[in-house]
Amino acid sequence: MYHLGLSGGQQKHFDQFATYINTNVERLPIIFMLGFFVTLVVNRWQKIYESLGWIEDTALLMSCLIHGDDEETILARRAIRLREKIPGDPSLQSCVQEVKRFRDFMQTLSNYDWVPVPLAYPQVVFFAFLNIYFPLTTSLQFVFYIGWMKVAESLLNPLGEDDDDFETNYLLDKNISTAMAIVDSTSQKHPPLIRDRFYHHKYLPGLKDDEEDIVGSVAHLKMPNDEPRLSISSIRQSIRSLRKRIQPEAVDDSEISHKI
């Protein structure tokens, strides 16, 4: 297009325009805006994922603390409110804390759904990329920046109906069915304690019997047998020879022994 569709004067004006844009485009904080936007979206997505409510902890706690198979107790476990069925105040406090934690997660999800990301952030980022970076930067830079922006755009609303969003309908159905099964049909019904198939085995099959010990880096180092060994007499002889080279006078052996 540049070589075939433009004349010589048009190519010159295009080169001047491209040079001007490439020189002054660094004044726009594109990287800062994109990094801030992506960080905000990723932190939001992570917080939403951590706040998804899983009912197993609450249901298991209620099933362990509330005993009984009569209809009133079963209804109390399902409603999570009863009198003279919880063993004591610590157990009651544990129940309340677990219910409160689950409610806090639900409130966090509600807050994120209630207050979306301000429109100024995505609009500024999308406008800057679509009007500046696409026609004037290199293809590699375009792929990296637009790909980064698309990742943030796909993570912007994880509770939607896209293929990559969370399966909230499955989570709600699963929480209801699991909670009702824990506090109703399977409560206080434990399997009998019997000897398993590995009772008479000394070690469980499939496990590695021979473990590798921690070996030092020079554990297998072999020293040559003909290597001269240092001794007190050899050290004295070396010091005596060195003293004679430095100071020709005689050196007292007792002084050398005392210093060694």
C-alpha positions, -999 to +999 in steps of 0.1 A: +000+000+000+028+024+009+049+017-022+021+011-047-008+032-037+010+064-026+029+088-048+063+103-039+049+134-023+023+114-004+049+090+009+070+120+021+040+135+040+031+101+054+067+096+067+067+131+083+033+124+099+044+089+112+077+104+125+058+131+144+034+106+159+061+082+169+080+110+185+052+124+206+032+093+213+054+086+244+038+117+260+006+097+264+008+074+294-006+044+275+014+018+294+005+034+328-032+035+319-032+000+306-013-014+335-036+003+360-067-009+342-054-045+340-043-046+376-077-033+387-096-059+366-074-088+377-076-079+414-114-076+410-116-110+393-094-127+420-115-112+448-147-124+432-133-159+428-122-160+464-156-148+476-176-175+458-197-191+485-190-228+492-216-242+516-198-274+527-180-258+557-212-244+571-233-275+564-206-299+579-203-277+610-241-277+615-243-315+610-215-321+635-228-298+662-266-305+659-274-341+668-306-360+664-327-378+638-362-366+647-381-343+624-377-312+646-339-316+646-338-322+609-358-291+603-336-272+627-305-282+608-321-271+576-331-238+590-299-233+610-317-220+640-327-240+671-328-240+709-312-265+733-297-285+705-262-270+703-238-283+729-225-250+743-216-214+737-183-222+719-202-243+694-228-217+690-201-191+684-185-213+658-218-217+640-224-180+640-189-172+627-192-197+599-226-183+589-212-148+591-182-157+569-205-171+543-227-140+544-196-118+541-186-136+509-221-131+495-221-094+504-187-090+487-201-105+455-232-083+458-210-052+462-189-060+431-220-066+411-236-034+424-205-011+418-189-019+384-156-006+371-160+031+362-166+036+325-139+062+323-111+036+327-122+012+298-133+040+276-100+059+278-079+027+273-100+014+244-102+048+227-064+053+230-056+019+215-081+019+187-072+054+175-035+057+181-017+024+184-034+004+156-023+023+125+010+037+137+029+012+158+046-020+148+025-052+145+043-068+174+036-040+198+000-039+186-004-076+193+010-074+228-009-043+238-042-053+223-039-088+237-032-074+271-063-052+268-085-081+256-075-102+287-086-074+310-118-070+289-126-107+293-120-106+330-140-074+336-173-092+345-167-128+356-203-133+367-217-129+332-229-154+307-197-158+285-179-191+281-150-180+303-172-167+332-179-185+364-207-211+364-228-194+390-260-214+383-241-246+388-226-232+420-260-223+434-276-257+425-246-275+439-246-256+472-283-263+477-281-300+469-249-305+489-261-286+520-294-304+520-277-338+517-252-330+545-277-318+570-306-341+561-301-374+544-265-381+554-264-365+589-250-387+617-247-416+592-211-427+593-196-458+577-186-486+601-150-489+613-136-520+597-102-533+587-092-521+553-075-541+526-041-528+537-044-537+574-019-565+574+006-548+551+036-532+566+039-507+539+012-493+516+016-505+480+025-480+455+047-461+478+085-459+473+102-480+499+138-469+491+142-432+496+172-413+485+192-399+513+205-364+513+241-366+500+266-337+502+283-323+472+317-337+482+305-369+499+319-391+471+351-372+467+382-395+467+415-381+478+446-396+461+467-418+484+500-403+474+489-368+485+514-355+511+499-349+545+507-319+567+522-326+601+537-305+629+572-315+620+568-305+583+553-271+594+583-265+617+607-274+589+589-250+565+590-222+590+627-228+597+636-227+561+616-195+555+633-179+585+667-188+572+659-173+538+647-141+554+672-138+582+704-158+579+710-160+617+702-192+635+667-197+647+659-212+680+638-244+677+622-238+711+608-204+699+593-220+668+577-248+689+563-222+713+547-202+685+532-233+668 
